[in-house]
Amino acid sequence: MILLSGIVASTLFLEDRSLLITTLLILTLLYVIALTVGVTTIKWNYFMNSINRVGEGKICFTFDDGPVENTRDVLAVLNKHEVKATFFLIGKNCKENQNILKEIMAEGHIIGNHSFSHENSIGWSSTSKVIEEIEQTNQIIKEVSGIQPQFYRPPFGITNPKIARAIAKTKMISVGWTIRTFDTVVKDAEKLIAKVKPRLNKKGHIILMHDSCPQTVVALDQLIINCKEKGIKIVNLDDIAQTN
Ligand SMILES: [Zn+2]
């Protein structure tokens, strides 16, 4: 009897322990998932605060990865519709395409910082490396355009404590988005338009597009028209700073 009680007790103990281990594993897994989503989902503001929305009834177009030759076509569409946008520029592209950087500025758009090299390994970079890339890019933008960028968009929208520290140290304002168009992936303009159009509403979206993609030029024209048809006011980031 005593032996049986001992076996039952130890089984219960084992069961409890396996339950405990299972619970701990599930919690660890959930934590890792939350952490991964937090790192890759800038609008969660998990590690730092970013501007991810504009005011109700408004929308803001943002373009990453320029300046490149294709930027000129994006500028032409924006000019045609008298719309102002924000361009998050890569430092090394600014060095190579200084005239295009000047054109963006001359058209009255906002110039933001999008790192110097846009390396895939940004998530593993040290705080000092992120700071160095921000400062290098600010410097080349300042030299070419005379503008001191205020806004920063982390490459791939990746955030972590090191990137958060770098942004705080350089006193940049981080900008995310609520609509990711995936225009670098969807190469067909019509498909891109069909994918993004239904998401355009008055909830204050910031849209992420890339001025490096030819299909973006065609899609942008139609998306601006669609916003105007829906009565959504197209604003830029300086409007956000004033009204939010
Ligand atoms: Zn980018």
Boltz pocket constraint, residues with backbone or C-beta under 6 A from the ligand:
constraints:
  - pocket:
      binder: B
      contacts: [[A, 64], [A, 65], [A, 114], [A, 118], [A, 154], [A, 155], [A, 156]]
      max_distance: 6.0
